[in-house]
Amino acid sequence: MDSRTAATSWPSHVKLDLVYLDAGHTYEDCACDISNWKRHVKPGGLLAGHDYNQKEFPGVVEAVKVMLDGPDEVLGNVWVKHL
């Protein structure tokens, strides 16, 4: 299933330690994924994703900046946010 359907189907009482996003690479897709999955991460958990690369995927970089006030860490092209 697609990411949006998976996130909205996920039981709200089941919180995750880590969610790793690697789906759509447009600003809209990435912002939607962040919004939909962030609520499923436990406090102290990690929200992370792939393709954090301004040249190739500026939408991913902008969505992480706007939706999460930027990443806490960037490891290669993986962004990480501690929630």
C-alpha positions as CSV (number, residue, x, y, z in Angstrom):
1,M,0.0,0.0,0.0
2,D,1.1,3.6,-0.4
3,S,2.6,5.5,2.5
4,R,-0.4,7.7,3.1
5,T,-2.7,4.7,3.3
6,A,-0.3,2.8,5.6
7,A,0.0,5.8,7.9
8,T,-3.8,6.4,8.2
9,S,-4.4,2.6,8.7
10,W,-1.8,2.4,11.4
11,P,-3.4,2.0,14.9
12,S,-3.0,5.4,16.7
13,H,-2.3,3.6,20.1
14,V,0.7,1.7,18.6
15,K,3.7,4.0,18.8
16,L,7.0,3.3,17.0
17,D,10.6,3.8,18.0
18,L,11.6,4.6,14.5
19,V,9.9,5.5,11.2
20,Y,12.1,5.6,8.1
21,L,10.7,7.5,5.1
22,D,11.7,6.8,1.5
23,A,8.7,7.3,-0.7
24,G,7.8,10.4,-2.8
25,H,10.5,12.9,-3.3
26,T,8.5,16.1,-4.0
27,Y,7.9,18.6,-1.3
28,E,4.2,17.8,-1.1
29,D,4.8,14.0,-0.9
30,C,7.6,14.3,1.7
31,A,5.6,16.9,3.8
32,C,2.6,14.6,3.7
33,D,4.7,11.6,4.9
34,I,6.2,13.6,7.7
35,S,2.8,14.8,8.8
36,N,1.2,11.4,8.6
37,W,4.0,9.4,10.3
38,K,5.3,11.8,12.9
39,R,2.3,11.2,15.2
40,H,3.1,7.5,15.2
41,V,6.6,7.9,16.7
42,K,7.1,7.6,20.5
43,P,8.5,10.6,22.4
44,G,12.2,10.1,22.2
45,G,11.9,8.1,19.0
46,L,13.4,8.8,15.6
47,L,11.8,10.0,12.4
48,A,14.3,9.6,9.5
49,G,14.4,9.5,5.8
50,H,16.4,9.0,2.7
51,D,17.5,11.3,-0.2
52,Y,18.4,14.4,1.8
53,N,20.2,16.0,-1.1
54,Q,19.6,19.6,-2.2
55,K,20.8,19.1,-5.8
56,E,18.8,15.9,-6.6
57,F,15.8,16.2,-4.2
58,P,15.2,19.8,-3.1
59,G,11.7,18.9,-2.1
60,V,12.9,16.5,0.5
61,V,15.3,19.0,2.0
62,E,12.6,21.8,2.0
63,A,9.9,19.5,3.6
64,V,12.3,18.4,6.4
65,K,13.2,22.1,7.0
66,V,9.6,23.3,7.1
67,M,7.9,20.4,8.8
68,L,10.5,19.6,11.3
69,D,12.6,22.7,11.6
70,G,15.4,20.8,9.9
71,P,17.1,17.6,10.8
72,D,19.1,16.9,13.9
73,E,21.6,14.8,12.0
74,V,22.5,14.1,8.4
75,L,24.4,10.9,7.8
76,G,25.3,10.8,4.1
77,N,22.0,11.4,2.5
78,V,19.9,10.2,5.4
79,W,18.2,12.8,7.6
80,V,17.3,12.1,11.3
81,K,15.0,13.9,13.7
82,H,14.8,13.1,17.4
83,L,11.2,13.5,18.6
